[in-house]
Amino acid sequence: MKNLTPSDAKLNITLVRSVAGRTPAQRETVRSLGLKRVGHTVERTADAVTVGMVNKAVSYTHLTLPT
């Protein structure tokens, strides 16, 4: 979901690929989202900061909307 826009919606963000071999900035982005390991899922609001981080980490995260 590249080019996600900020809103009041909730997002479930799951880390699906390891951050091993990524740059330190990419690792910090994943850590800032609250993701700790592959398969870990967090729920965050789709505010501007979170959307920006998710757009940067699109190749190794998966987004779903909570039901």
ABEGO torsion letter per residue (X at the ends): XBGBBBBABBBBBBBABBABGBBAAAAAAAAAAGBABBGBBBBBBBBAAAAAAAAAAAAABBBBBBX
